[in-house]
Amino acid sequence: ITINLNTEQTIKGFTFLPRSNKYNGRPKEISIEISNDGTTFENLGNFTLGDGTVKQLIELNTPVSANYFKLTVSSGYKEGGSEAVFFTHISEINIF
């Protein structure tokens, strides 16, 4: 997911709110990248989100400025059943 902020923003961190009514596919392993031109991205790191239904916080050590940010989900949570998890979903993504 690539988000265009329409103007340069100072980003101190991100919050993520998982979808509460569907467990399979909740994001687990993610990476976050930023860009000023939407073409060249700088990786801020890889992060692990918990599997609960509460808003989760990723606070950056140093604030960054960007016009875009990109969220890549590389794995998701899966309940004990046999359903293959090849999708993801999230309710809210916020920056602060």
DSSP file with accessible surface (Angstrom, degrees, kcal/mol):
  #  RESIDUE AA STRUCTURE BP1 BP2  ACC     N-H-->O    O-->H-N    N-H-->O    O-->H-N    TCO  KAPPA ALPHA  PHI   PSI    X-CA   Y-CA   Z-CA
    1    1 A I              0   0  104      0, 0.0    70,-3.0     0, 0.0     2,-0.5   0.000 360.0 360.0 360.0 124.7    0.0    0.0    0.0
    2    2 A T  E     -A   70   0A  76     68,-0.2     2,-0.5    66,-0.0    68,-0.2  -0.967 360.0-160.6-113.7 127.6    1.5    3.4   -1.0
    3    3 A I  E     -A   69   0A  61     66,-3.1    66,-1.8    -2,-0.5     2,-0.6  -0.931   7.9-151.2-111.7 126.7   -0.1    6.5    0.5
    4    4 A N  E     -A   68   0A  74     -2,-0.5    64,-0.2    64,-0.2    63,-0.0  -0.870   4.1-166.1 -93.8 116.7    0.4   10.0   -1.0
    5    5 A L  E     -     0   0A  34     62,-3.1    63,-0.1    -2,-0.6    -1,-0.1   0.500  28.7-134.7 -81.7  -4.7    0.2   12.5    1.8
    6    6 A N  E    S+     0   0A 140     61,-0.5     2,-0.3     3,-0.0    62,-0.1   0.346  81.2  36.5  67.5  -7.7   -0.1   15.4   -0.8
    7    7 A T  E    S-     0   0A  79     60,-0.3     2,-0.2    59,-0.1    59,-0.1  -0.959 102.5 -80.5-162.6 156.7    2.4   17.5    1.0
    8    8 A E  E     -     0   0A 108     -2,-0.3     2,-0.4    57,-0.1    59,-0.2  -0.453  51.9-172.5 -66.2 129.6    5.6   16.9    3.0
    9    9 A Q  E     -A   66   0A  75     57,-2.6    57,-2.1    -2,-0.2     2,-0.5  -0.937  26.7-124.3-123.4 146.7    4.8   15.7    6.5
   10   10 A T  E     -A   65   0A  86     -2,-0.4     2,-0.5    55,-0.2    55,-0.3  -0.817  31.2-159.7 -87.2 126.2    7.0   15.2    9.5
   11   11 A I  E     +A   64   0A   0     53,-3.9    53,-2.4    -2,-0.5     3,-0.1  -0.947  26.0 168.6-115.2 122.3    6.4   11.6   10.7
   12   12 A K  E     -     0   0A 116     84,-4.1    48,-2.6    -2,-0.5     2,-0.3   0.568  69.1 -39.1-101.6 -17.5    7.3   10.5   14.2
   13   13 A G  E     -A   59   0A   0     83,-1.4    83,-2.0    46,-0.3    -1,-0.3  -0.983  54.6-106.2 174.8-175.4    5.5    7.2   14.0
   14   14 A F  E     -AB  58  95A   1     44,-2.8    44,-2.9    -2,-0.3     2,-0.4  -0.950  13.6-153.4-135.1 150.1    2.6    5.1   12.8
   15   15 A T  E     -AB  57  94A  21     79,-2.4    79,-2.4    -2,-0.3     2,-0.4  -0.970  10.2-164.4-123.4 146.8   -0.5    3.5   14.3
   16   16 A F  E     -AB  56  93A   3     40,-2.4    40,-3.2    -2,-0.4    77,-0.2  -0.998   6.1-165.2-131.2 130.9   -2.3    0.5   12.9
   17   17 A L  E     - B   0  92A  43     75,-2.4    74,-2.2    -2,-0.4    75,-1.7  -0.967  19.5-143.3-116.3 113.7   -5.8   -0.7   13.8
   18   18 A P        -     0   0    9      0, 0.0     2,-0.3     0, 0.0    72,-0.2  -0.356  30.2 -93.0 -73.6 156.4   -6.5   -4.3   12.7
   19   19 A R    >   -     0   0   94     70,-0.3     3,-0.5     1,-0.1    70,-0.1  -0.522  35.4-153.0 -64.5 130.5   -9.8   -5.4   11.4
   20   20 A S  T 3  S+     0   0   87     -2,-0.3    -1,-0.1     1,-0.2     3,-0.1   0.727  83.6  53.3 -86.0 -20.5  -11.7   -6.8   14.5
   21   21 A N  T 3  S+     0   0  122      1,-0.2     2,-0.3     2,-0.0    -1,-0.2   0.283 104.8  53.1-103.3  13.8  -14.1   -9.2   12.8
   22   22 A K    <   +     0   0   62     -3,-0.5    -1,-0.2     1,-0.1    -3,-0.1  -0.905  51.7 179.9-148.8 115.8  -11.6  -11.3   10.8
   23   23 A Y    >   +     0   0   58     -2,-0.3     3,-2.1     2,-0.1    54,-0.3   0.950  62.3  81.0 -80.9 -54.8   -8.5  -12.9   12.3
   24   24 A N  T 3  S+     0   0    5      1,-0.3    54,-0.2    52,-0.1    60,-0.0  -0.308  98.8  24.6 -57.6 129.4   -6.9  -14.6    9.3
   25   25 A G  T 3  S+     0   0    0     52,-2.7    64,-1.2     1,-0.3    -1,-0.3   0.362  77.4 147.7  97.5  -4.1   -4.9  -12.1    7.3
   26   26 A R    <   -     0   0   18     -3,-2.1    51,-2.5    51,-0.3    -1,-0.3  -0.436  60.8 -99.7 -60.2 134.8   -4.2   -9.6   10.0
   27   27 A P  E     +C   76   0A   6      0, 0.0    49,-0.3     0, 0.0     3,-0.1  -0.299  52.1 161.9 -60.1 137.7   -0.8   -8.1    9.2
   28   28 A K  E     +     0   0A  77     47,-2.7    21,-3.0     1,-0.4     2,-0.6   0.651  63.9  33.6-117.4 -70.3    2.1   -9.6   11.2
   29   29 A E  E    S+CD  75  48A  61     46,-0.9    45,-2.8    19,-0.2    46,-1.3  -0.841  75.9 165.8 -95.5 123.2    5.5   -8.9    9.5
   30   30 A I  E     -CD  73  47A   2     17,-2.9    17,-3.0    -2,-0.6     2,-0.3  -0.901  26.2-152.1-132.9 160.4    5.6   -5.5    7.8
   31   31 A S  E     -CD  72  46A  19     41,-2.2    41,-2.4    -2,-0.3     2,-0.4  -0.969  11.4-153.3-128.0 149.4    8.1   -3.1    6.3
   32   32 A I  E     +CD  71  45A   1     13,-1.9    12,-3.2    -2,-0.3    13,-0.8  -0.989  13.7 179.6-125.0 131.8    7.7    0.7    6.1
   33   33 A E  E     -CD  70  43A  40     37,-2.4    37,-2.9    -2,-0.4     2,-0.3  -0.913  10.1-153.9-127.8 155.5    9.3    2.9    3.5
   34   34 A I  E     +CD  69  42A   8      8,-2.3     8,-2.9    -2,-0.3     2,-0.3  -0.899  12.3 177.0-127.3 159.1    9.2    6.7    2.9
   35   35 A S  E     -C   68   0A   6     33,-1.9    33,-2.3    -2,-0.3    32,-1.9  -0.989  28.6-156.4-155.6 153.7    9.7    8.8   -0.2
   36   36 A N  S    S+     0   0   86      4,-0.5    -1,-0.1    -2,-0.3     5,-0.1   0.636 101.3  33.3-101.9 -20.8    9.6   12.4   -1.3
   37   37 A D  S    S-     0   0   89      3,-0.4     4,-0.1    31,-0.1    29,-0.0   0.471 101.0-120.0-114.1  -5.1    9.0   11.7   -5.0
   38   38 A G  S    S+     0   0   27      2,-0.3     3,-0.1    30,-0.1    31,-0.0   0.489 101.5  67.6  79.8   2.7    6.9    8.5   -5.0
   39   39 A T  S    S+     0   0  118      1,-0.3     2,-0.6     0, 0.0    -1,-0.1   0.733  90.7  51.0-118.6 -48.0    9.6    6.6   -6.9
   40   40 A T  S    S-     0   0  100      2,-0.0    -4,-0.5     0, 0.0    -3,-0.4  -0.875  72.7-168.4-100.9 118.3   12.7    6.3   -4.7
   41   41 A F        -     0   0   40     -2,-0.6     2,-0.5    -6,-0.1    -6,-0.2  -0.841  14.9-148.6-112.7 145.9   11.9    4.9   -1.3
   42   42 A E  E     -D   34   0A 121     -8,-2.9    -8,-2.3    -2,-0.3     2,-0.4  -0.945  24.1-125.5-110.3 128.6   14.0    4.6    1.9
   43   43 A N  E     -D   33   0A  84     -2,-0.5   -10,-0.3   -10,-0.2     3,-0.1  -0.588  20.1-172.3 -77.9 124.5   13.3    1.7    4.2
   44   44 A L  E     -     0   0A  39    -12,-3.2     2,-0.2    -2,-0.4   -11,-0.2   0.596  56.4 -86.1 -87.5 -16.2   12.6    2.7    7.8
   45   45 A G  E     -D   32   0A  21    -13,-0.8   -13,-1.9     2,-0.0     2,-0.4  -0.711  38.3 -74.0 139.0 173.4   12.7   -0.9    8.9
   46   46 A N  E     -D   31   0A 122     -2,-0.2     2,-0.3   -15,-0.2   -15,-0.2  -0.893  46.7-175.9-107.2 140.3   10.9   -4.2    9.4
   47   47 A F  E     -D   30   0A  52    -17,-3.0   -17,-2.9    -2,-0.4     2,-0.5  -0.927  22.2-136.1-137.5 156.2    8.3   -4.5   12.2
   48   48 A T  E     -D   29   0A  87     -2,-0.3     2,-0.3   -19,-0.2   -19,-0.2  -0.973  18.2-154.5-116.5 123.1    6.1   -7.2   13.8
   49   49 A L        -     0   0    8    -21,-3.0     9,-0.0    -2,-0.5     2,-0.0  -0.715  21.3-116.2 -91.7 147.0    2.5   -6.3   14.7
   50   50 A G        -     0   0   34     -2,-0.3    -1,-0.1     1,-0.1     6,-0.1  -0.234  18.6-121.5 -73.8 170.1    0.7   -8.1   17.4
   51   51 A D  S    S+     0   0   73      2,-0.0    -1,-0.1   -33,-0.0   -25,-0.1   0.251  74.7 106.3-102.7  16.9   -2.4  -10.2   16.7
   52   52 A G  S    S-     0   0   34      2,-0.1     4,-0.1     1,-0.1    -3,-0.0  -0.144  77.1-115.5 -83.3-175.7   -4.8   -8.4   19.0
   53   53 A T  S    S+     0   0   74    -36,-0.1     2,-0.2     2,-0.1   -33,-0.1   0.257  79.8 102.4-106.6  12.0   -7.6   -6.0   18.1
   54   54 A V  S    S-     0   0  101      1,-0.1    -2,-0.1   -37,-0.1    -4,-0.1  -0.599  85.0 -88.4 -95.7 156.9   -6.2   -2.9   19.7
   55   55 A K        -     0   0  111     -2,-0.2     2,-0.4   -38,-0.2   -38,-0.2  -0.396  45.6-147.8 -61.8 135.3   -4.4    0.0   18.0
   56   56 A Q  E     -A   16   0A  36    -40,-3.2   -40,-2.4    -2,-0.1     2,-0.4  -0.876   4.7-145.7-113.6 145.5   -0.7   -0.7   17.7
   57   57 A L  E     -A   15   0A 105     -2,-0.4     2,-0.5   -42,-0.2   -42,-0.2  -0.889  14.2-174.2-115.9 133.8    2.0    1.9   17.7
   58   58 A I  E     -A   14   0A  18    -44,-2.9   -44,-2.8    -2,-0.4     2,-0.5  -0.974  16.1-166.8-122.5 110.7    5.3    2.0   15.9
   59   59 A E  E     -A   13   0A 132     -2,-0.5   -46,-0.3   -46,-0.2     2,-0.2  -0.872  15.2-132.9-101.1 129.3    7.3    5.0   17.1
   60   60 A L  E     -     0   0A  24    -48,-2.6   -16,-0.0    -2,-0.5    -2,-0.0  -0.538   8.3-135.1 -79.2 146.2   10.4    6.1   15.1
   61   61 A N  E    S+     0   0A 170      1,-0.2    -1,-0.1    -2,-0.2   -48,-0.0   0.857  96.4  22.7 -65.8 -36.3   13.7    6.8   16.9
   62   62 A T  E    S-     0   0A 101    -51,-0.1    -1,-0.2    -3,-0.0   -51,-0.1  -0.999  91.7-113.7-132.7 129.2   14.1    9.9   14.8
   63   63 A P  E     -     0   0A  70      0, 0.0     2,-0.3     0, 0.0   -51,-0.2  -0.272  34.1-160.1 -59.3 149.0   11.3   11.9   13.0
   64   64 A V  E     -A   11   0A  28    -53,-2.4   -53,-3.9     2,-0.0     2,-0.4  -0.883  11.8-133.1-127.6 159.4   11.4   11.8    9.2
   65   65 A S  E     +A   10   0A  51     -2,-0.3     2,-0.3   -55,-0.3   -55,-0.2  -0.955  36.8 151.4-114.0 136.5    9.9   14.0    6.5
   66   66 A A  E     -A    9   0A   0    -57,-2.1   -57,-2.6    -2,-0.4   -30,-0.2  -0.993  45.6-150.5-159.5 155.6    8.1   12.5    3.5
   67   67 A N  E    S+     0   0A  38    -32,-1.9   -62,-3.1    -2,-0.3   -61,-0.5   0.588  91.0  28.7 -95.9 -22.3    5.4   13.0    0.9
   68   68 A Y  E     -AC   4  35A  56    -33,-2.3   -33,-1.9   -64,-0.2     2,-0.3  -0.973  60.0-166.7-134.9 152.3    4.7    9.3    0.6
   69   69 A F  E     -AC   3  34A   9    -66,-1.8   -66,-3.1    -2,-0.3     2,-0.4  -0.991   9.4-154.0-137.6 150.2    4.9    6.2    2.7
   70   70 A K  E     -AC   2  33A  54    -37,-2.9   -37,-2.4    -2,-0.3     2,-0.5  -0.982   1.7-161.8-124.5 130.7    4.7    2.6    1.7
   71   71 A L  E     - C   0  32A   7    -70,-3.0     2,-0.5    -2,-0.4   -39,-0.2  -0.958   8.0-172.0-111.4 123.7    3.5   -0.3    3.8
   72   72 A T  E     - C   0  31A  60    -41,-2.4   -41,-2.2    -2,-0.5     2,-0.6  -0.982   9.9-154.6-117.4 125.4    4.4   -3.8    2.7
   73   73 A V  E     + C   0  30A  45     -2,-0.5   -43,-0.2   -43,-0.2     3,-0.1  -0.889  16.1 174.4 -99.2 119.2    2.9   -6.9    4.5
   74   74 A S  E     +     0   0A  92    -45,-2.8     2,-0.3    -2,-0.6   -44,-0.2   0.639  67.3  10.1-101.5 -16.6    5.1   -9.9    4.1
   75   75 A S  E     - C   0  29A  44    -46,-1.3   -47,-2.7   -50,-0.0   -46,-0.9  -0.986  63.2-158.5-156.4 157.9    3.2  -12.3    6.4
   76   76 A G  E     - C   0  27A  25     -2,-0.3     2,-0.2   -49,-0.3     9,-0.1  -0.840  30.2 -90.6-132.0 169.7   -0.1  -12.4    8.2
   77   77 A Y        -     0   0   32    -51,-2.5   -52,-2.7    -2,-0.3     2,-0.4  -0.534  36.8-164.7 -81.4 148.2   -1.7  -14.2   11.2
   78   78 A K        -     0   0  108    -54,-0.2   -54,-0.1    -2,-0.2     6,-0.0  -0.998  15.3-131.3-136.8 129.2   -3.5  -17.5   10.6
   79   79 A E        -     0   0  114     -2,-0.4     4,-0.1     1,-0.1     0, 0.0  -0.269  43.8 -91.6 -68.0 169.0   -6.0  -19.3   12.9
   80   80 A G  S    S+     0   0   90      2,-0.1    -1,-0.1    -2,-0.0    -2,-0.0   0.589  95.7 101.1 -62.9  -9.3   -5.4  -23.0   13.5
   81   81 A G  S    S-     0   0   47      1,-0.1    -3,-0.0     2,-0.0     0, 0.0   0.080  87.3-104.1 -70.4-174.5   -7.7  -24.0   10.6
   82   82 A S  S    S+     0   0  122      2,-0.1     2,-0.2    -4,-0.0    -1,-0.1   0.409  74.0 127.5 -94.3   2.7   -6.7  -25.1    7.1
   83   83 A E        -     0   0   82      1,-0.1     2,-0.2    -4,-0.1    -4,-0.1  -0.423  60.7-128.0 -64.6 125.1   -7.5  -21.8    5.4
   84   84 A A        -     0   0   59     -2,-0.2     2,-0.8     1,-0.1    -1,-0.1  -0.548  14.7-139.3 -72.3 137.2   -4.6  -20.6    3.4
   85   85 A V        +     0   0   43     -2,-0.2    -9,-0.2     1,-0.1    -1,-0.1  -0.859  47.3 140.6-103.2 101.6   -3.7  -16.9    4.2
   86   86 A F        +     0   0  175     -2,-0.8     2,-0.3   -11,-0.1    -1,-0.1   0.036  60.0  60.1-124.7  23.5   -2.8  -15.2    0.9
   87   87 A F        -     0   0   64    -61,-0.0     2,-0.3    -3,-0.0   -11,-0.0  -0.890  60.9-155.5-142.4 168.6   -4.5  -11.9    1.7
   88   88 A T        -     0   0   66     -2,-0.3     2,-0.3   -12,-0.1   -62,-0.2  -0.945   7.5-176.0-144.1 165.7   -4.3   -9.1    4.2
   89   89 A H        -     0   0   25    -64,-1.2     2,-0.3    -2,-0.3   -70,-0.3  -0.977   3.3-178.2-158.9 154.2   -6.6   -6.4    5.7
   90   90 A I        -     0   0   41     -2,-0.3     3,-0.1   -72,-0.2    -2,-0.0  -0.972  20.4-148.4-155.5 145.9   -6.4   -3.5    8.1
   91   91 A S  S    S+     0   0   68    -74,-2.2     2,-0.3    -2,-0.3    -1,-0.1   0.916  78.3   8.0 -83.1 -48.2   -8.9   -1.0    9.4
   92   92 A E  E     -B   17   0A  85    -75,-1.7   -75,-2.4     2,-0.0     2,-0.4  -0.997  48.2-172.3-141.7 142.5   -6.8    2.1    9.9
   93   93 A I  E     +B   16   0A  39     -2,-0.3     2,-0.3   -77,-0.2   -77,-0.2  -0.998  21.3 174.8-127.7 127.8   -3.3    3.4    9.3
   94   94 A N  E     -B   15   0A  67    -79,-2.4   -79,-2.4    -2,-0.4     2,-0.3  -0.955  19.0-149.6-131.2 153.1   -2.3    6.7   10.8
   95   95 A I  E      B   14   0A  48     -2,-0.3   -81,-0.2   -81,-0.2   -84,-0.1  -0.850 360.0 360.0-113.7 154.9    0.8    8.8   11.1
   96   96 A F              0   0   85    -83,-2.0   -84,-4.1    -2,-0.3   -83,-1.4  -0.943 360.0 360.0-142.2 360.0    1.8   11.1   13.9
